[in-house]
Amino acid sequence: MAKFPEAEARRFHRVFICKKCKHKIRADNTAVIAGKVKCRYCGSKALRPVRKK
C-alpha cells in the first residue's frame, strides 16, 4: 500500500500518547518537552510520541 505524505502528517505529526490512560493528544513538540501540556482526560504530564508501525 502506498504511503501518502499527507496521511502520514495527519497520523503522526504532533501526536502524543498519554502514558497513563493511553489517550491521543495533538500538541506542539516544544510544549510537550517543556512539560506545559497535560492530558485532558487524566491530568498526567507523561506523554510519548505515537509509534509508527
DRENMAR-601729 format. One record per atom (N, C-alpha, C, O): residue number from 1; x, z, y. Coordinates in pm, 1 decimal, always signed. Atoms other than C-alpha are relative to their C-alpha. Layout:
REM DRENMAR-601729
<bafi nr="NUM" px="X" pz="Z" py="Y"/>
...
REM end
This chain:
REM DRENMAR-601729
<bafi nr="1" px="+83.3" pz="+0.0" py="-116.9"/>
<bafi nr="1" px="+0.0" pz="+0.0" py="+0.0"/>
<bafi nr="1" px="+88.8" pz="+0.0" py="+124.6"/>
<bafi nr="1" px="+186.5" pz="+74.5" py="+131.7"/>
<bafi nr="2" px="-79.7" pz="+11.2" py="-121.6"/>
<bafi nr="2" px="+134.9" pz="-92.9" py="+341.8"/>
<bafi nr="2" px="-19.0" pz="+122.6" py="+88.5"/>
<bafi nr="2" px="-128.0" pz="+179.5" py="+96.4"/>
<bafi nr="3" px="+6.6" pz="-112.9" py="-91.8"/>
<bafi nr="3" px="+218.2" pz="+182.2" py="+588.8"/>
<bafi nr="3" px="-2.9" pz="-52.2" py="+142.6"/>
<bafi nr="3" px="+87.0" pz="-125.0" py="+184.8"/>
<bafi nr="4" px="+15.1" pz="+42.3" py="-138.0"/>
<bafi nr="4" px="+98.2" pz="+124.5" py="+942.3"/>
<bafi nr="4" px="+55.3" pz="+109.4" py="+91.8"/>
<bafi nr="4" px="+27.6" pz="+227.4" py="+70.0"/>
<bafi nr="5" px="-52.9" pz="-102.6" py="-90.3"/>
<bafi nr="5" px="+284.2" pz="+299.1" py="+1226.8"/>
<bafi nr="5" px="-108.3" pz="+76.4" py="+75.1"/>
<bafi nr="5" px="-90.6" pz="+194.0" py="+106.8"/>
<bafi nr="6" px="+109.2" pz="-68.3" py="-69.4"/>
<bafi nr="6" px="-45.6" pz="+377.8" py="+1399.9"/>
<bafi nr="6" px="-59.9" pz="+109.6" py="-87.3"/>
<bafi nr="6" px="-91.3" pz="+218.7" py="-39.7"/>
<bafi nr="7" px="+57.6" pz="-97.8" py="+92.6"/>
<bafi nr="7" px="-178.3" pz="+554.2" py="+1091.4"/>
<bafi nr="7" px="+96.0" pz="+116.2" py="-22.1"/>
<bafi nr="7" px="+52.9" pz="+231.4" py="-27.1"/>
<bafi nr="8" px="-96.8" pz="-107.8" py="+18.4"/>
<bafi nr="8" px="+143.7" pz="+749.9" py="+1037.8"/>
<bafi nr="8" px="+6.3" pz="+90.5" py="+122.6"/>
<bafi nr="8" px="+19.4" pz="+212.2" py="+109.5"/>
<bafi nr="9" px="-0.4" pz="-81.5" py="-122.0"/>
<bafi nr="9" px="+141.2" pz="+863.5" py="+1400.3"/>
<bafi nr="9" px="-123.4" pz="+88.5" py="+5.9"/>
<bafi nr="9" px="-115.3" pz="+203.4" py="+49.5"/>
<bafi nr="10" px="+124.7" pz="-77.1" py="-2.4"/>
<bafi nr="10" px="-219.4" pz="+977.6" py="+1365.8"/>
<bafi nr="10" px="+6.2" pz="+115.8" py="-98.8"/>
<bafi nr="10" px="-45.0" pz="+224.1" py="-70.6"/>
<bafi nr="11" px="-2.0" pz="-102.7" py="+103.8"/>
<bafi nr="11" px="-149.0" pz="+1174.2" py="+1047.5"/>
<bafi nr="11" px="+110.8" pz="+103.1" py="+15.2"/>
<bafi nr="11" px="+93.2" pz="+218.6" py="-23.6"/>
<bafi nr="12" px="-116.4" pz="-88.1" py="+2.9"/>
<bafi nr="12" px="+194.4" pz="+1324.5" py="+1116.7"/>
<bafi nr="12" px="+54.8" pz="+37.8" py="+136.7"/>
<bafi nr="12" px="+128.5" pz="+135.9" py="+146.4"/>
<bafi nr="13" px="-59.9" pz="-26.4" py="-130.2"/>
<bafi nr="13" px="+276.8" pz="+1315.9" py="+1489.2"/>
<bafi nr="13" px="-64.6" pz="+122.2" py="+64.2"/>
<bafi nr="13" px="-185.5" pz="+123.9" py="+87.1"/>
<bafi nr="14" px="+43.7" pz="-124.2" py="-64.4"/>
<bafi nr="14" px="+248.9" pz="+1664.6" py="+1646.9"/>
<bafi nr="14" px="-101.7" pz="+78.1" py="-82.1"/>
<bafi nr="14" px="-182.5" pz="+151.0" py="-24.6"/>
<bafi nr="15" px="+93.6" pz="-73.5" py="+85.8"/>
<bafi nr="15" px="+54.6" pz="+1803.4" py="+1345.7"/>
<bafi nr="15" px="+76.3" pz="+112.3" py="-69.4"/>
<bafi nr="15" px="+182.7" pz="+90.2" py="-127.1"/>
<bafi nr="16" px="-61.4" pz="-116.4" py="+61.5"/>
<bafi nr="16" px="+136.8" pz="+2152.3" py="+1221.2"/>
<bafi nr="16" px="-103.0" pz="+70.1" py="-88.5"/>
<bafi nr="16" px="-223.7" pz="+58.8" py="-67.2"/>
<bafi nr="17" px="+83.7" pz="-73.2" py="+95.2"/>
<bafi nr="17" px="+0.5" pz="+2367.9" py="+938.0"/>
<bafi nr="17" px="+27.8" pz="+148.9" py="+16.3"/>
<bafi nr="17" px="+143.2" pz="+191.0" py="+24.2"/>
<bafi nr="18" px="-14.7" pz="-145.6" py="-5.9"/>
<bafi nr="18" px="-62.2" pz="+2740.4" py="+965.1"/>
<bafi nr="18" px="+47.7" pz="+49.5" py="-136.0"/>
<bafi nr="18" px="-9.9" pz="+13.7" py="-238.7"/>
<bafi nr="19" px="-54.2" pz="-51.1" py="+126.0"/>
<bafi nr="19" px="+143.5" pz="+2922.2" py="+701.8"/>
<bafi nr="19" px="-90.0" pz="+106.7" py="-62.8"/>
<bafi nr="19" px="-80.5" pz="+134.2" py="-182.5"/>
<bafi nr="20" px="+84.5" pz="-108.8" py="+49.1"/>
<bafi nr="20" px="-117.3" pz="+3196.9" py="+670.7"/>
<bafi nr="20" px="-132.9" pz="-50.9" py="-56.3"/>
<bafi nr="20" px="-171.7" pz="-13.8" py="-167.1"/>
<bafi nr="21" px="+134.0" pz="+42.5" py="+43.1"/>
<bafi nr="21" px="-454.5" pz="+3017.9" py="+648.0"/>
<bafi nr="21" px="-8.7" pz="-148.9" py="-33.2"/>
<bafi nr="21" px="-115.0" pz="-196.7" py="-72.7"/>
<bafi nr="22" px="-11.3" pz="+141.0" py="+39.5"/>
<bafi nr="22" px="-340.0" pz="+2652.8" py="+590.9"/>
<bafi nr="22" px="-87.8" pz="-95.7" py="+80.8"/>
<bafi nr="22" px="-122.9" pz="-202.3" py="+30.4"/>
<bafi nr="23" px="+75.9" pz="+90.6" py="-85.4"/>
<bafi nr="23" px="-540.1" pz="+2501.1" py="+880.5"/>
<bafi nr="23" px="+94.3" pz="-90.8" py="+76.8"/>
<bafi nr="23" px="+207.6" pz="-53.5" py="+107.1"/>
<bafi nr="24" px="-78.1" pz="+95.6" py="-78.0"/>
<bafi nr="24" px="-415.9" pz="+2194.3" py="+1066.7"/>
<bafi nr="24" px="-20.9" pz="+23.8" py="+148.2"/>
<bafi nr="24" px="-132.2" pz="+50.3" py="+193.6"/>
<bafi nr="25" px="+3.3" pz="-17.0" py="-144.4"/>
<bafi nr="25" px="-329.8" pz="+2225.0" py="+1434.7"/>
<bafi nr="25" px="+84.9" pz="-109.7" py="+61.5"/>
<bafi nr="25" px="+197.6" pz="-132.7" py="+17.7"/>
<bafi nr="26" px="-78.5" pz="+100.3" py="-72.1"/>
<bafi nr="26" px="-218.7" pz="+1947.2" py="+1668.9"/>
<bafi nr="26" px="+49.2" pz="+63.3" py="+129.3"/>
<bafi nr="26" px="-29.8" pz="+105.5" py="+213.8"/>
<bafi nr="27" px="-60.2" pz="-63.6" py="-117.0"/>
<bafi nr="27" px="+24.1" pz="+2080.0" py="+1929.1"/>
<bafi nr="27" px="+133.4" pz="-66.2" py="+29.8"/>
<bafi nr="27" px="+186.1" pz="-143.4" py="-50.4"/>
<bafi nr="28" px="-128.0" pz="+53.9" py="-41.1"/>
<bafi nr="28" px="+339.1" pz="+1992.1" py="+2117.7"/>
<bafi nr="28" px="+113.5" pz="+70.0" py="-75.5"/>
<bafi nr="28" px="+107.4" pz="+190.5" py="-100.0"/>
<bafi nr="29" px="-111.1" pz="-55.0" py="+77.5"/>
<bafi nr="29" px="+667.3" pz="+2040.6" py="+1928.0"/>
<bafi nr="29" px="+71.9" pz="+112.8" py="+72.2"/>
<bafi nr="29" px="+102.0" pz="+215.9" py="+12.1"/>
<bafi nr="30" px="-74.4" pz="-101.7" py="-73.8"/>
<bafi nr="30" px="+841.1" pz="+2236.2" py="+2202.2"/>
<bafi nr="30" px="-78.9" pz="+129.1" py="+16.1"/>
<bafi nr="30" px="-20.6" pz="+237.6" py="+17.6"/>
<bafi nr="31" px="+83.2" pz="-120.2" py="-12.4"/>
<bafi nr="31" px="+547.8" pz="+2475.1" py="+2242.7"/>
<bafi nr="31" px="-3.9" pz="+76.8" py="-131.0"/>
<bafi nr="31" px="-6.3" pz="+199.9" py="-130.3"/>
<bafi nr="32" px="+1.1" pz="-67.3" py="+130.5"/>
<bafi nr="32" px="+542.2" pz="+2549.2" py="+1869.5"/>
<bafi nr="32" px="+133.2" pz="+70.0" py="-23.1"/>
<bafi nr="32" px="+136.0" pz="+183.0" py="-71.9"/>
<bafi nr="33" px="-132.0" pz="-59.9" py="+18.2"/>
<bafi nr="33" px="+917.8" pz="+2613.3" py="+1862.7"/>
<bafi nr="33" px="+15.9" pz="+122.8" py="+89.1"/>
<bafi nr="33" px="+76.4" pz="+221.8" py="+48.2"/>
<bafi nr="34" px="-8.4" pz="-113.3" py="-92.5"/>
<bafi nr="34" px="+888.4" pz="+2843.4" py="+2164.8"/>
<bafi nr="34" px="-93.4" pz="+114.3" py="-37.8"/>
<bafi nr="34" px="-81.0" pz="+223.6" py="+17.5"/>
<bafi nr="35" px="+91.9" pz="-104.7" py="+43.1"/>
<bafi nr="35" px="+609.6" pz="+3040.3" py="+1991.0"/>
<bafi nr="35" px="-119.3" pz="+17.2" py="+91.1"/>
<bafi nr="35" px="-183.5" pz="+122.2" py="+88.9"/>
<bafi nr="36" px="+111.9" pz="-8.6" py="-93.5"/>
<bafi nr="36" px="+346.9" pz="+2965.9" py="+2255.7"/>
<bafi nr="36" px="-132.4" pz="-42.4" py="-62.2"/>
<bafi nr="36" px="-238.3" pz="-21.1" py="-3.1"/>
<bafi nr="37" px="+121.5" pz="+49.3" py="+65.7"/>
<bafi nr="37" px="+98.0" pz="+2814.6" py="+2009.2"/>
<bafi nr="37" px="-34.7" pz="+93.6" py="-114.5"/>
<bafi nr="37" px="+51.7" pz="+131.6" py="-193.4"/>
<bafi nr="38" px="+44.6" pz="-81.3" py="+112.4"/>
<bafi nr="38" px="-109.2" pz="+3026.3" py="+1774.0"/>
<bafi nr="38" px="-117.6" pz="-69.1" py="-67.3"/>
<bafi nr="38" px="-183.9" pz="-153.4" py="-6.9"/>
<bafi nr="39" px="+110.0" pz="+57.3" py="+77.9"/>
<bafi nr="39" px="-361.7" pz="+2935.3" py="+1506.2"/>
<bafi nr="39" px="-132.0" pz="+44.2" py="+61.4"/>
<bafi nr="39" px="-151.6" pz="+162.4" py="+89.6"/>
<bafi nr="40" px="+128.6" pz="-35.1" py="-61.7"/>
<bafi nr="40" px="-711.2" pz="+2920.9" py="+1649.4"/>
<bafi nr="40" px="-94.4" pz="+64.4" py="-100.8"/>
<bafi nr="40" px="-200.6" pz="+113.2" py="-62.1"/>
<bafi nr="41" px="+86.4" pz="-58.6" py="+102.5"/>
<bafi nr="41" px="-856.6" pz="+3045.4" py="+1319.5"/>
<bafi nr="41" px="+40.1" pz="+143.1" py="-34.2"/>
<bafi nr="41" px="-44.6" pz="+232.0" py="-42.8"/>
<bafi nr="42" px="-41.8" pz="-133.7" py="+41.7"/>
<bafi nr="42" px="-643.1" pz="+3343.8" py="+1223.9"/>
<bafi nr="42" px="+88.7" pz="+69.6" py="+102.2"/>
<bafi nr="42" px="+111.3" pz="+190.0" py="+90.8"/>
<bafi nr="43" px="-81.5" pz="-60.7" py="-103.7"/>
<bafi nr="43" px="-421.5" pz="+3401.4" py="+1530.2"/>
<bafi nr="43" px="+147.6" pz="+8.6" py="-31.5"/>
<bafi nr="43" px="+223.4" pz="+65.3" py="+47.1"/>
<bafi nr="44" px="-140.2" pz="-5.3" py="+39.1"/>
<bafi nr="44" px="-90.8" pz="+3361.2" py="+1347.8"/>
<bafi nr="44" px="+83.0" pz="-99.1" py="+81.1"/>
<bafi nr="44" px="+32.9" pz="-203.7" py="+122.4"/>
<bafi nr="45" px="-91.5" pz="+90.8" py="-69.1"/>
<bafi nr="45" px="+210.0" pz="+3204.4" py="+1520.3"/>
<bafi nr="45" px="+95.6" pz="-68.6" py="-97.6"/>
<bafi nr="45" px="+183.5" pz="-143.3" py="-54.7"/>
<bafi nr="46" px="-85.9" pz="+59.7" py="+101.9"/>
<bafi nr="46" px="+375.9" pz="+3099.9" py="+1191.6"/>
<bafi nr="46" px="-55.8" pz="-137.8" py="-36.1"/>
<bafi nr="46" px="-152.2" pz="-149.2" py="-111.8"/>
<bafi nr="47" px="+43.6" pz="+137.4" py="+24.2"/>
<bafi nr="47" px="+338.7" pz="+2720.4" py="+1186.8"/>
<bafi nr="47" px="+114.7" pz="-81.5" py="-57.2"/>
<bafi nr="47" px="+231.2" pz="-55.7" py="-27.0"/>
<bafi nr="48" px="-99.6" pz="+92.1" py="+54.9"/>
<bafi nr="48" px="+520.1" pz="+2449.0" py="+992.8"/>
<bafi nr="48" px="-47.7" pz="-141.6" py="+19.9"/>
<bafi nr="48" px="-168.1" pz="-164.3" py="+31.0"/>
<bafi nr="49" px="+42.5" pz="+139.7" py="-12.1"/>
<bafi nr="49" px="+521.8" pz="+2069.9" py="+1029.7"/>
<bafi nr="49" px="-69.1" pz="-45.5" py="-129.0"/>
<bafi nr="49" px="-40.9" pz="+6.8" py="-236.8"/>
<bafi nr="50" px="+67.2" pz="+54.6" py="+118.0"/>
<bafi nr="50" px="+296.2" pz="+1873.4" py="+794.4"/>
<bafi nr="50" px="+100.7" pz="-81.5" py="-79.3"/>
<bafi nr="50" px="+185.1" pz="-149.5" py="-21.0"/>
<bafi nr="51" px="-93.9" pz="+71.2" py="+86.7"/>
<bafi nr="51" px="+482.8" pz="+1726.8" py="+495.1"/>
<bafi nr="51" px="-48.2" pz="-141.4" py="-25.9"/>
<bafi nr="51" px="-166.6" pz="-164.7" py="-50.2"/>
<bafi nr="52" px="+31.1" pz="+139.2" py="+31.4"/>
<bafi nr="52" px="+496.2" pz="+1352.4" py="+443.3"/>
<bafi nr="52" px="+16.5" pz="-20.5" py="-149.4"/>
<bafi nr="52" px="+122.7" pz="+9.0" py="-204.3"/>
<bafi nr="53" px="-4.5" pz="+19.6" py="+144.9"/>
<bafi nr="53" px="+415.4" pz="+1262.8" py="+83.1"/>
<bafi nr="53" px="+46.5" pz="-138.4" py="-33.8"/>
<bafi nr="53" px="+56.5" pz="-173.1" py="-151.5"/>
REM end
